[in-house]
Amino acid sequence: MKRIHSSILCILCGLFLLCSCHEEIYDPEALGKDYFIQNIPSDFTWSTTSSVQTSVIPYDRYEGQYLYTIEIFDKNPLTDPSAVLYTTGWCTGKQPLQKTITVPAVQKTLYIRQTTPGGRKSIKEAEIKNNKLDCSFYPEKNTSSTPATTRAYADERIPENVPADANEIKEGPNNVTLEANKNYVIRETYTGKITFPGSGNSSLYITGTWINPNNMTVLNKGSDIYIMGTGKLLSSAASCTFKWNSAGGVMGIAPGGQLGTPEQNNIGLEFHNPGAVINEGNFYGDWIIAKAGGMLFVNKGKFYANGLTTSDVAFLFRNECYAHIKKFKLNNQSILTVSPDCSFVSEDFSMANSSVYLGNSAMLEIGTLTTANWGSPFIQGNGNDYALVRIDKMICPSRYAPLNFISNLYISCNQYPADPWTYNILFNCMLEDVSTGATIEIKPSECSQGNDYVPEQPEEPEFPKTVTYTQTYTFASEDNYPNPGDYDMNDIVLSLDSTSYYYPQKNGIDRVTLHFTLRAVGATRQLGAALQLDRLGKESVKSVSYSTELPLDNFYRNGNSTEQKQKQAVIPLFDNAHQILGYSNTTTIVNTIQGGATAKPVSFDVTIEFSSLIQEEDIQLDAINYFTIVGTRLPRTEIHLPRYKHTNLSVTPAKLQEVTQQYMWSIRVPGIFRYPQEWRKITDVYPQFEAWVKSSGKDNADWYIFPEEHLIYRN
């Protein structure tokens, strides 16, 4: 039992005696002085939840002919099996889903899952702003642009013709040494070695075939190789490397030209100073190594290589057709761009403080993507339509250097990092549920392999349908209302574990099942509980049924099992909490004293069937007015959540209800509330609680997940 302060007791007694007089006399300041928290803001509601208006538009490919299923979660259901479902609905692109839902006040973002008429699922993250959430699965207009780049050391264009003064290299018994500042050309087949000058400009043009027997060919400043439209550069060595020691070197392949073959890709490139690789033909190479910053790679043809790596220096790779590099290392401040309708493929792709930009319908396909533990790597869509990022496995080791996915990306990943804080899905990116198939189509072309999209077979959702929302809330009450007590908030602890809605059709529900668990009774008198449906009259209810026999004898019920003499629908839950937990003596404190009386929490379901279809909002959490009942007399003492009105059978006068609504005797907490031990005040057990109250709920909104562990009750 709770301590009753003499001052407030006298005032309350006076109020009850005078409540029938012409003027009601009550001093609200007296209650405030005896309350366990002082100076409570007048606008504070004691609510741990927020009401959010949601509007969701699916990516409708059927022009409103079929329904899409929309589900809203607290976390990403693709990567977190504990994700809580807040709501479900059905809509089209022409008629968006619009619902008002209740979520914990700490929830700042939500995850929305769209299921197409063919069963394909995708997820987007959206931010709650001013208690509103707007989410469209359509791509958004993009105002970002690919970073501009310039190269002062070489022109990225490949010469259209061989210079007229080029000296021809022909097959012969001797190797060839090039002179500085001269042009050379191989017009037929040449199988000998070529030595480039130590300094000065020299350019080699290949219109025939050079089969280089050397395993190392060194080029210096100004030395370029251009493989023209009919040219081929091959090697008879087991491994062949072209090494540039000075700046300005270019390896260029014109349309129709070819370096290596698919069967013999043994030619590697090594740059010790900035250079350029320009491919407009077919590149079949081994390893490319850049040991100096400022390298430029431009691919406008087919580009295949075993690897491209650098010594932690920046480079730009601009892919304007199809590139497949098995091991690709995008180092510090390096940039990869993939043009619209083009593809870049890599089995082993690593990023360190670097960036990737993808155009409309571009495709980035990766086996394993690994990020470093420093920097700010990101992959960004640059077009006004989705680009596809397809990853088998993502390895992101650091929360301090998360990988960011930004703007108009469709992300398909088989294995995400275990730690969700090591990557961020931002700004209109969509996640594919790989197990259900692709939602968007990337068509195959000369520059893209496509994403093997298989058209779906659309069907309407089947009704009737049962949907269960899995967010748990706990009601914890103090039983001395309207007197202050010890505020251990454990006199009755009842959790609403989940709620099941039954949809005979998409536009309404005909019944709801509330799944409860009674967890503790820290009171020494008889307590009951009930629900008032604030948005529904008693005639709206057809019947009430219970999954198990509950003590209800003190409720006078109508034929539909709602409580009599009530304007609103009042649903009895039980009239004796001790009895449910197996104790006939109501003076026994159960499950609140360590080492004291215990009982296994008891779960039960209450099903409410309605006389006609109602909207989900009429029976959602904020519309359920839970209250505790003290004793067995009528009229009775009711303990409601702050700001909720009493029923027609409450003994508390309207004036007292008005005065006490600023204070709290019952609270609703998200999740399974780890309630205080007996006689432990909530402000002592939860150190952030009082700061939450005095900030009017603006600070420490998650106070209930930070208890003093040794002061909470443990079963």
BELKA-V882027 format. One record per run of one state. SS is the DSSP state (2 for helix, 1 for strand, 0 for the rest). FROM is the first residue (numbers start at 0). TO is the last residue. If there is no record, write none. Layout:
<<SS;FROM;TO> <SS;FROM;TO>>
This chain:
<<0;0;4> <2;5;17> <0;18;26> <2;27;33> <0;34;47> <1;48;56> <0;57;66> <1;67;72> <0;73;83> <1;84;90> <0;91;95> <1;96;103> <0;104;107> <1;108;114> <0;115;119> <1;120;126> <0;127;127> <1;128;128> <0;129;130> <1;131;135> <0;136;165> <1;166;167> <0;168;174> <1;175;176> <0;177;180> <1;181;185> <0;186;187> <1;188;189> <0;190;192> <1;193;194> <0;195;200> <1;201;205> <0;206;207> <1;208;211> <0;212;214> <1;215;218> <0;219;221> <1;222;226> <0;227;230> <1;231;234> <0;235;238> <1;239;243> <0;244;248> <1;249;252> <0;253;256> <1;257;258> <0;259;265> <1;266;270> <0;271;274> <1;275;278> <0;279;280> <1;281;289> <0;290;293> <1;294;298> <0;299;300> <1;301;309> <0;310;313> <1;314;318> <0;319;320> <1;321;329> <0;330;333> <1;334;337> <0;338;341> <1;342;350> <0;351;353> <1;354;357> <0;358;361> <1;362;370> <0;371;376> <1;377;380> <0;381;385> <1;386;395> <0;396;397> <2;398;400> <0;401;401> <1;402;405> <0;406;407> <1;408;414> <0;415;418> <2;419;421> <1;422;425> <0;426;428> <1;429;431> <0;432;432> <2;433;435> <0;436;443> <1;444;444> <0;445;446> <1;447;447> <0;448;463> <1;464;468> <0;469;471> <1;472;476> <0;477;490> <1;491;502> <0;503;503> <1;504;504> <0;505;506> <1;507;520> <0;521;525> <1;526;536> <2;537;539> <1;540;545> <0;546;555> <1;556;556> <0;557;560> <1;561;562> <0;563;566> <1;567;573> <0;574;575> <2;576;579> <0;580;588> <1;589;589> <0;590;595> <1;596;596> <0;597;600> <1;601;613> <0;614;614> <2;615;618> <0;619;619> <2;620;622> <1;623;629> <0;630;634> <1;635;639> <0;640;648> <1;649;649> <0;650;652> <2;653;659> <0;660;664> <1;665;669> <0;670;674> <1;675;675> <0;676;680> <2;681;684> <0;685;687> <2;688;693> <0;694;701> <2;702;704> <0;705;707> <2;708;710> <1;711;711> <0;712;714>>
